[in-house]
Amino acid sequence: MKILVIGSGGREHAIVWKLSQDDRVEKIYAAPGNGGTACENKCENVNIKVNDFNALIKFVKENHIDLTVVGPEDPLSNGIVDAFEKDGLLIFGPNKAAAQMEASKAFAKDVMKNADIATADYKEFTNYDEAAAYVNKKGAPIVVKADGLAAGKGVTVAATIEEALNALKEIFVDKIFGAENNVVVIEDYMDGEEATYLAFTDGKNIIPLSVSQDHKRVYDDDKGPNTGGMGAYTPAPICDNKKMEHVTNKIAYPMIKELERRGIIYKGVIYAGLMINGDSIKVVEFNCRFGDPECQVVLSRIESGFVDALTASAKGSLDGVKVINKDMTAACVILISGGYPKDYKSGYEISGIADADKIENIKVFHAGTKADNDRILTSGGRVLCVTAISKDLKSTIDKAYEGVAKISFKDMAFRKDIGKKGLNK
């Protein structure tokens, strides 16, 4: 098989790495890829942007690609699956209508409401004054969400009214997420711990993978602004097998059935962000792709069936496919450029990646890197994802930080408490 992976982050590097382990895969292309995919077995980077659909389709046809796997949400929400399928090309991911589950918080909330999926109460607003009046009336804590895509940074869990009003100002007045992002969803605050449920679907069948726990805030002890993710681990003790079965039957299946009722077939990855508080499980959000860094830890546990599930999902025929997980724990620590998620500088040389990769059961996935001759330089906010796998959570976390200790670059920062909540359980 020849496979094209679209994207340039740590998630896409993990997908390329997992694909390369299958003997049936002879060649992988990453568009545009990064410094890590460029060095991965069987993989070659292709300088095509993720939203250049015409160039991507042309490349797939000319190189006889058997399957395209889409990593990021942006091309999915822009209709890349629709464009490929119109040309008769096999592609993994939801079409534009289904990708609204991530691209529009308001759309996702309406689907949940009609499918009777447990989630926080909410209201939608299209102007600052009405939204601000609602916040002042409701009080804090309260959650403010930009309706459209915001690279994981469009959600503010406001501890004070002032913080909520500032988030509204950034969206409506400062337009930090773009002029087109002019709808806000304001939700009641939910107590509990967050976890991420990932599963494959073909629109009819669902194959659950595993539940992970991401760390969104930039600083230890969940302090500071939200990021795209500072680390993760799986399986998460907060969501045992019984709860995972509940999520599959009461959240995942109702979601795809409600979309089908609306004439939308959802194929690809189901990502359900959960808030778990005792026996209460509510949905925080749905995403339309593998999370990052959840993808890195979830894929690290997969023993077999990954390529089969990708292909069968794209074809709409998941029935009978099995994905087998290793009976092990995986954890990852994200290394960031100092200042992220606000202003940061790039272009610094990274040392120690090879030393970390030499440690048994460690894999360093590249996120914001670029190759410069024989050097690897920083090129983004989230730079590297040091991922480890071991028999239990404690040894896995220790191993991940052993890998972190081998790596350095100017202004490097990371959280030191990844997996702490899991250890406490």
Secondary structure, DSSP 4 states (H G I P E B T S, - for coil): -EEEEEE-SHHHHHHHHHHHTSTT--EEEEEE--TTGGGSTTEEE----TT-HHHHHHHHHHTT-SEEEE-SHHHHHTTHHHHHHHTT--EES--TTTTHHHH-HHHHHHHHHHHT--B--EEEESSHHHHHHHHHHH-SSEEEEESS--TT--EEEESSHHHHHHHHHHHHTS-TT-TT---EEEEE---SEEEEEEEEE-SS-EEEEEEEEE--EEEGGGEEEE-S-SEEEES-TTS-HHHHHHHIIIIIHHHHHHHHHTT----EEEEEEEEEETTEEEEEEEESS--TTHHHHHHHHEEE-HHHHHHHHHHT--TT---EEPSSEEEEEEEEETTTTSS-----B-B-HHHHHTSTTEEEEESSEEEETTEEEE-SSEEEEEEEEESSHHHHHHHHHHHHTT-B-TTEE--S-TTHHHHH-
